[in-house]
Amino acid sequence: MDYKERWKKRKIQNILIKTINTLKFKSLYLSFSGKISLFWSGVLLISLFQPWLINTDNDKFWTSFSPLAWNIGFILILLLLLILFFTLSTSNKEKIKLHSNISFKNYYIIIISWIFIILSWLISLSFINWLQFFFQNIIYWQGVILTISSGIVILFWWLWSMKEQKEYKIETFINEYWETETKTIAKNNMKLPF
């Protein structure tokens, strides 16, 4: 009996070590904006477990997973997992694109999911403002501020990297076009006039 439990623990440890090593390897080869996005996504994940609301009378606090914050933490974790999937995965997202017959860019999915995150924050903040209207002893706390700031930073970094990627694509297209033109001119000059 004891052997089976140790075997299960070792198996779980091996799976965790493999996933951590894979994440380390994939995060090394990310672009600068991808690394910043990965860092701020970690900050966002931490901020979901920070206190979002605090009752000043009895020092009771609620996180983003509480009904007072509309359980917004669950939605944010799903969207965060989607963002991390599109940031770190290379082969799996190509399989999804191949089988779904939908052509989409990774940046668009990430930006759309961040827009949904910002909209969900606005919904929960409006609900919190409504609570503050009726109960003056409930105030915002550090979780909300960290979540909003990390979301805004990540959204701007992805917009900046998308602009950078477009400039790089335009530059490579011009260079490739120029090379093909010079090759065709060189081929045409090599032909005999008759």
Secondary structure, 3 states (H helix, E strand, C coil): CHHHHHHHHHHHHHHHHHHHHHHHHHHHCCCHHHHHHHHHHHHHHHHHCCCCEEECCCCEEECCCCHHHCCHHHHHHHHHHHHHHHHHCCHHHHHHHHHHCCCCCHHHHHHHHHHHHHHHHHHHHHHHHHHHHHCCCEEECHHHHHHHHHHHHHHHHHHHHHHHHHHHHHHHHHHHHHHHHHHHHHHHHHCCCC
